[in-house]
Amino acid sequence: MQYTLGAYHLARDSWNRCLTLPDEAIALESRVQAHIGLGQLYYAHEHYQTALTHHRKAQELASHEDHHLHASILINIAADLIGCAQLDEAYRNLKSALPLVKADQSYRNEGEIYMNIGLIQFLRGDLDRATISLMVALKINRLHHHQWSEANTMLVLGRCQTAKGDVDLAIETLHSALYTASHLGIRHQQASIHAALAQSYTVKHDPESAQRHQDQHQHLRLQLRNEIHQAELETMELPFA
């Protein structure tokens, strides 16, 4: 909850305490969740390799009999790998997660998978397939009221629409994403959306709007860096049990 609301320092402290407790003082599931949470925190601050280390540790500790948890970890690992530009391995992790999600009927995770597949396709320049995957993800997210993933999906879809030359549609999509992310109070998501809007308005030859969104992007990133200082993140390596 603290992470979702953007209280990153509180989330960090909670997960840090979980990982420093001895085995007899903490349930294994709580330790796994702490690794997942810290991985997501590092991911939000673009420390993708460290995020991957935490998520790999969560994968090592978690029971593979828990399809929901195992699928969630694979999706987090895939997101980290995308951040590290390891797209092929990320895609394999997503494909491995899909049957687990279907077996568990975890539709929110299914939306996450299709969103990340769409992101990979976008990064590879396969814009038509990316659009299809993202529209599937958007339908799932809206059907199951998964607003965080909906905003992320619209962010990638807006970037894809800009790349295809559908700039007005992209701006509309990105503003919808920004409304949702702002309502949820997720600042790292808002920052990414402002950056995408700056790019869209640049393509539209509207430099004033582009600069306004670029300024908002930089302001939000500065807030995040001030809340958890970059040097602190870099030295916040925790002992893995």
N, C-alpha and C positions, 0 to 999 in steps of 0.2 A: 504493500500500500504506500509506504514512504517513497519508494522508487517511482511508482506510477504517478504520484502527485508531484514529483520533481524535487522531493526533499532528499537529495542525493547523499548529503553528509550523514543524515540520520540513518538512511538505508545502509550506507557503508559501515557505520558503527555497529549496527545490529548484526550484519553478516560477519563482520570481523570478530565480534564476540562469539558467534557460533563456531567459527573455525579455530578459535584459540582454546575452546573448552576441551577437556579430556574426553575420551570415548565414552567413559561411564557416565558422563554428565550431559550427554546430548544424544538424541536419537539419530540413527544413521540418515534417515530421511531428511531431518533438519540440516544435517551437514551437507547433504546433496543440494538441498534448496539454497543454502548459503553460497555454494559454489556457482550455482546457476545465477543467483542474484548478482554476485560480484562480477560474473562474466558479462551480464547485461549492463552493469554499471560501466565497466571498462569499454564495452561496445559503444555505449552512448557517448563516450569521450574519445572514440576513434582509436582506442588501444586494442586493435583487433587481435593481435597475436596473444596478448595477455588474456583477453576474453576467451580465446580459444583454449588456452591452457586450463582455465577454470572449468570450462564446459567439458573438456576431455576428462578432467578429474571427476566431475559429476557423473559422466558416462561410466567411468571405471567403478564408481562406488554404487551406482543405482542398480536395483534389481531389474533385469530385463523382462521379468514376468509382469511388471507394471507397464502395460503398453502405452498408457497415456503419458507417463513420465518419460519413458524411453523415447517416444516420438518427440516430445517437447525438447529434450536434450539434443536430438538429431537436428531439429529445426534451428536451435540456437547455434549449433556447430556450423551448420550450413551458412547462416548469416555471417558468422565470423569469417568463414572461408571466402565468402563473397567480398568482405572487406579486405581480405588479404590477396584478392585477385586470383584465388584458386577455384575457378568456376567449375571445372570438371568434377573435382572432388565434392564441391558443394552440391552439385546436381545429383551425384550418387547418393549423398546423405538424404536429400529430399525424397528421392525415389524409394529409398529404404524406409523412410518414415511413413510414406503414403499408405501401405497396407496395414501398418499398426494403427494409424488414425481411423481407417475404415473399420477395422476390427473393433476398435474402442468406441466408434461412432462419435469421435471428438471433432465436431464440425468446425469449431473455431481453429483448431490446429490444421484442418484441411484448408481453410482459407489462407492461413499463413504459408502453407506449402505452395499453393498456386501463386501467391504473391511473390514469393522468392523465386519460383521458376520463371515467372514473368520478368523479374528483375534480371535474372541471368540471361534470358533471351534478349532483353533490351540491351544489356551490356555487350552482347555478341552482335548486335546490330540487326537481329531478326525481329523487326518492329511489328510485323503482322501477327506472328505467333505470340509475341509478348502481349499485344493488345488482347488477344483471345484469352490467354492465361489470366491476365489482370481483371478482365471482365468477369470471369468465373469466380475469382477471388472476391471481387466486389459484391457479387450476388450472394455468396456464402456469408460474407461478413455482415451484410445488411440483414439477411434473413435471420441471423443469430445474434444481432445487436452487438457485434464486436467492433466498437468504434475505434479503438486504438489501431487495429489492423486495417480497418476501413480507411483511416487517414493515411496510413502508410501506403496502402494500395493506390489511393488517388494520387499520392505524391509521385509514385513511379509511373502511373498512367499519364499524369500531366507531363512528365519528362518525355515520355514516349510520344505523346501527341505533339509536343514541341519539335521533336526530332523528325516527325512526319510532316511538319509544316502546318499542322492544324493549331495555330497559335492561339486564336481566340477561344477555341474549345479547351485548350490546355490551361489558359488563364482561368477560365470558369471552373475547371476541375481542381486546380490548385487552390483557388480561393475557398472552394468547398472543403478541401482538405485542411486548410488553415483554420477555418471556422471550427471544425471538429477538434483539431489539435489544441486550439486555444481554449475551447470549452473544457477539455480534459486537463488543461494546464501542463501539457508535456512540452517543455521548452526545447529539448534537443530536436524533437520532431518539428516544432514550429520553425526552428532555425533552418532546418533542411528545406522546408517548404518555401521560406523566404528566399533562399538561394536559388531554388528552381524558378520561382516567380521572377527574380532578377534576370535569369537567363531568358525566360519567355518574353519579358518586356524588351530585352536587348534585341531579340530576333524581330520583335514587332516595331523596332525603331522608336521606342518610347524611353529615352534615356532618363528622364526625370523619375518615372515609375520604377525603372530598373534600379536606379541609385537608392531610392527610398527603401526598396526591399533588400538591397545589399546592405544598407545601413542597419536595418532591423536584424538581418542575419548576423552581422558582426557584433551587434549589441547583445544578442542572446548568447552567442558563443563566449563573449567576454564574461557574462554573468555566470555561465557554467564553469569557466576556468577559475573565476574568483571563488565560487562555492567550494570546489574541490581543486585546490591549486595543482597545476600540471606537475610540478616537481613532486608533490605529495603522492599523486597517482603513480608516478614512475617508480617511487620507492615503497609503495604500499604492498610489496610482495608478502604474501602470507605463507606460513609453513603448511605444506600439504600433509595431512595426516596419512 
